Amino acid sequence: MPRIYCFLPLSEGALVVLDAAASRHVQVLRAQPGDALTLFTGAGGQWQGTIERMGRSEVTVRIGGFEPLEREAARPVHLACGMPANERMDWLVEKATELGAVRVQPLHTAHSVLRLSAERAAKKQQHWQQVAVAACEQCGRNRVPTIEPVRTLSAWLGSAEAQAPAAALRCVLSLAEGARPWGELLRSATPTQPVWLLSGPEGGLSAEEDAQARAYGFVPVTLGPRVLRAETAPLAALALATLG
């Protein structure tokens, strides 16, 4: 059954006209009046619906019953990452959503290849948020992760978003000697303990940035002796944290 994101408030029995993006999605699927679909608002749970009318540019749906279904990971992970170049950030956001990240913070760092002006960064944030929505439609999540505005690492470290609760794990992926194995640290934590995970871009964080992260309480962790790509490392760490 098709799953469609709808940002409108929903209630049983209501007749709702889907927004342009959602309507196009339904039309691309070649759905017809009478077909069933599932709607979710991103705030948790999902609604059953039936298509009442297929117009040229809009679709009308009759809302059925609500299902308080959750598919979130037991361990909430907030991922901050130096943006990889080209389309790899799209891929990273998509897979991070599938793996259960609750927030993704794109970062400009010293070694970042991708540099975005303020206007372009805002457009990219909106694009990445839509990537996350599409990934939720595909994977079954009913809560859409937040894709934060692009920031510099220094600005993010000093922001409220980086100030994790006292009980949370704050970790930075690091190649430095003495970094603790990521799997070992997770096994010593509780299954629901929140994680703030920081990962660098191509070339990793600079020595100064690594030191700055540690000064803010981020513990260096390692995924092993191999050097993973900028889009692979955070996803591998995320998978261990949410699927284990």
C-alpha positions as CSV (number, residue, x, y, z in Angstrom):
1,M,0.0,0.0,0.0
2,P,1.4,3.4,-0.9
3,R,2.7,5.6,2.0
4,I,2.3,9.3,1.6
5,Y,3.6,12.1,3.8
6,C,1.0,14.8,4.6
7,F,1.8,17.9,6.7
8,L,-1.9,18.7,7.2
9,P,-3.7,17.9,10.4
10,L,-5.7,14.7,10.0
11,S,-8.8,13.3,11.7
12,E,-11.0,10.3,11.1
13,G,-13.7,11.0,8.5
14,A,-12.2,14.2,7.3
15,L,-11.9,14.9,3.5
16,V,-8.4,16.2,2.8
17,V,-7.0,17.7,-0.4
18,L,-3.3,16.7,-0.6
19,D,-0.7,19.3,-1.2
20,A,0.9,19.5,-4.7
21,A,3.9,17.3,-3.9
22,A,1.8,14.5,-2.3
23,S,-0.8,14.7,-5.1
24,R,2.0,14.3,-7.8
25,H,3.3,11.3,-5.9
26,V,-0.1,9.6,-5.9
27,Q,-0.6,10.4,-9.6
28,V,2.8,9.0,-10.5
29,L,1.7,5.8,-8.8
30,R,-1.3,5.8,-11.2
31,A,-3.7,5.4,-8.2
32,Q,-7.5,5.5,-8.8
33,P,-10.5,6.6,-6.8
34,G,-11.3,3.9,-4.3
35,D,-7.7,2.9,-3.8
36,A,-6.4,2.7,-0.3
37,L,-3.2,4.4,1.0
38,T,-1.5,5.2,4.2
39,L,-0.9,8.8,5.3
40,F,1.6,10.0,8.0
41,T,2.3,13.5,9.3
42,G,5.8,12.9,10.6
43,A,4.7,13.3,14.2
44,G,4.1,9.7,14.9
45,G,1.5,7.1,14.0
46,Q,-0.3,6.8,10.7
47,W,-3.7,7.1,9.1
48,Q,-5.5,4.9,6.6
49,G,-7.2,6.7,3.8
50,T,-9.2,6.1,0.6
51,I,-8.8,8.2,-2.6
52,E,-12.1,10.0,-3.3
53,R,-11.1,12.0,-6.3
54,M,-8.2,12.3,-8.7
55,G,-8.0,15.8,-10.2
56,R,-5.5,17.2,-12.7
57,S,-3.3,18.7,-10.1
58,E,-4.8,17.6,-6.7
59,V,-6.0,14.4,-5.0
60,T,-8.8,14.2,-2.4
61,V,-8.6,11.6,0.3
62,R,-11.1,10.4,2.9
63,I,-9.3,9.8,6.2
64,G,-10.0,6.5,8.0
65,G,-8.7,5.2,11.3
66,F,-5.5,6.1,13.1
67,E,-2.9,3.5,13.9
68,P,-0.4,4.4,16.7
69,L,2.3,2.5,15.0
70,E,6.0,3.4,15.7
71,R,9.1,2.1,14.0
72,E,11.7,4.3,15.7
73,A,15.0,2.9,16.9
74,A,15.2,2.4,20.7
75,R,18.4,4.5,20.8
76,P,17.9,8.0,19.4
77,V,21.0,9.2,17.4
78,H,21.7,12.8,16.5
79,L,24.2,12.8,13.6
80,A,26.4,15.8,12.8
81,C,28.6,15.3,9.8
82,G,31.0,17.2,7.6
83,M,29.2,17.3,4.2
84,P,30.6,14.9,1.6
85,A,30.9,16.3,-2.0
86,N,28.6,15.8,-5.0
87,E,25.4,13.8,-4.4
88,R,26.8,11.8,-1.6
89,M,25.1,14.0,1.0
90,D,21.7,13.1,-0.5
91,W,22.7,9.4,-0.1
92,L,23.9,10.0,3.4
93,V,20.6,11.7,4.5
94,E,18.5,9.0,2.8
95,K,20.3,6.1,4.5
96,A,20.6,7.9,7.9
97,T,16.8,8.3,7.8
98,E,16.4,4.6,7.0
99,L,18.7,3.7,9.8
100,G,16.8,5.8,12.3
101,A,18.7,9.0,12.9
102,V,16.4,11.6,14.6
103,R,18.4,14.6,13.5
104,V,21.1,15.3,10.9
105,Q,23.3,18.4,11.2
106,P,25.3,19.2,8.0
107,L,28.6,20.9,8.8
108,H,31.2,23.0,7.1
109,T,34.6,21.9,8.4
110,A,38.3,22.7,7.6
111,H,38.6,19.8,5.1
112,S,35.1,20.1,3.6
113,V,35.1,20.0,-0.2
114,L,31.4,21.1,-0.5
115,R,31.1,24.8,0.3
116,L,27.6,26.4,0.3
117,S,26.7,30.1,0.3
118,A,23.9,31.1,2.6
119,E,21.2,31.0,-0.1
120,R,22.4,27.7,-1.6
121,A,22.7,26.2,1.9
122,A,19.1,27.1,2.6
123,K,17.9,25.5,-0.6
124,K,20.0,22.4,0.1
125,Q,18.5,22.1,3.6
126,Q,15.0,22.1,2.1
127,H,16.1,19.5,-0.5
128,W,17.6,17.2,2.1
129,Q,14.5,17.5,4.2
130,Q,12.5,16.3,1.2
131,V,15.0,13.4,0.8
132,A,14.3,12.5,4.4
133,V,10.5,12.6,3.8
134,A,10.8,10.3,0.8
135,A,13.0,7.9,2.8
136,C,10.4,7.7,5.5
137,E,7.7,7.0,2.9
138,Q,9.8,4.1,1.6
139,C,11.1,2.6,4.9
140,G,8.0,2.9,7.0
141,R,9.0,5.5,9.6
142,N,6.2,7.7,10.9
143,R,8.5,10.3,12.4
144,V,10.6,12.4,10.0
145,P,14.1,13.3,11.2
146,T,15.0,17.0,11.3
147,I,17.6,18.2,8.8
148,E,19.2,21.2,10.4
149,P,20.5,24.3,8.6
150,V,24.2,24.1,7.5
151,R,26.6,25.4,10.1
152,T,30.3,25.5,10.8
153,L,31.6,23.0,13.3
154,S,32.5,25.7,15.7
155,A,29.1,27.3,15.6
156,W,27.4,23.9,16.1
157,L,29.6,22.9,19.0
158,G,28.6,26.1,20.8
159,S,24.9,25.7,20.0
160,A,22.1,24.3,22.1
161,E,21.6,21.5,19.6
162,A,25.1,20.1,20.4
163,Q,24.5,20.3,24.1
164,A,23.4,16.7,24.7
165,P,21.7,15.7,28.0
166,A,24.0,14.6,30.7
167,A,23.1,10.9,30.2
168,A,23.8,10.9,26.5
169,L,26.9,9.6,24.7
170,R,28.8,12.4,22.9
171,C,31.3,10.7,20.4
172,V,33.5,11.8,17.5
173,L,34.7,9.3,14.9
174,S,38.5,9.6,15.0
175,L,41.6,8.0,13.6
176,A,43.7,9.1,16.5
177,E,45.6,6.6,18.6
178,G,43.7,5.6,21.7
179,A,40.2,6.1,20.2
180,R,37.8,3.6,21.9
181,P,36.2,0.9,19.7
182,W,32.6,2.1,18.9
183,G,31.0,-1.3,19.4
184,E,32.7,-1.7,22.8
185,L,31.4,1.7,23.9
186,L,27.8,0.8,22.7
187,R,27.9,-2.5,24.6
188,S,28.7,-0.6,27.8
189,A,25.8,1.8,27.3
190,T,22.1,1.2,27.9
191,P,20.0,0.2,24.9
192,T,18.1,3.4,25.0
193,Q,20.9,5.8,25.8
194,P,20.9,8.8,23.3
195,V,23.9,9.4,21.1
196,W,25.3,12.6,19.7
197,L,27.7,11.4,16.9
198,L,30.1,13.7,15.1
199,S,31.8,12.6,11.8
200,G,34.2,14.5,9.5
201,P,34.2,15.0,5.7
202,E,36.7,13.7,3.2
203,G,40.0,13.9,4.9
204,G,38.4,13.8,8.3
205,L,38.4,16.5,11.0
206,S,41.5,18.6,11.3
207,A,43.6,18.1,14.5
208,E,42.3,21.4,15.8
209,E,38.7,20.4,15.2
210,D,39.2,17.0,16.8
211,A,40.7,18.8,19.9
212,Q,37.8,21.3,19.9
213,A,35.3,18.5,19.8
214,R,37.0,16.7,22.7
215,A,37.0,20.0,24.7
216,Y,33.2,20.0,24.4
217,G,33.1,16.4,25.8
218,F,33.1,14.3,22.6
219,V,34.8,11.0,23.2
220,P,37.0,9.8,20.2
221,V,35.8,6.4,18.9
222,T,37.0,4.2,16.1
223,L,35.3,1.8,13.7
224,G,38.5,-0.2,13.2
225,P,41.8,-0.1,11.2
226,R,40.3,0.7,7.8
227,V,39.7,4.2,6.6
228,L,36.0,4.5,5.5
229,R,34.7,7.1,3.2
230,A,33.0,10.2,4.6
231,E,29.5,8.9,3.7
232,T,30.2,5.3,4.8
233,A,31.7,5.9,8.3
234,P,28.7,7.7,10.0
235,L,26.3,5.2,8.4
236,A,28.3,2.2,9.7
237,A,28.4,3.8,13.2
238,L,24.7,4.6,13.0
239,A,23.8,1.0,12.0
240,L,25.7,-0.4,15.0
241,A,23.9,2.0,17.3
242,T,20.3,1.5,16.0
243,L,20.2,-2.0,14.6
244,G,22.2,-3.8,17.2
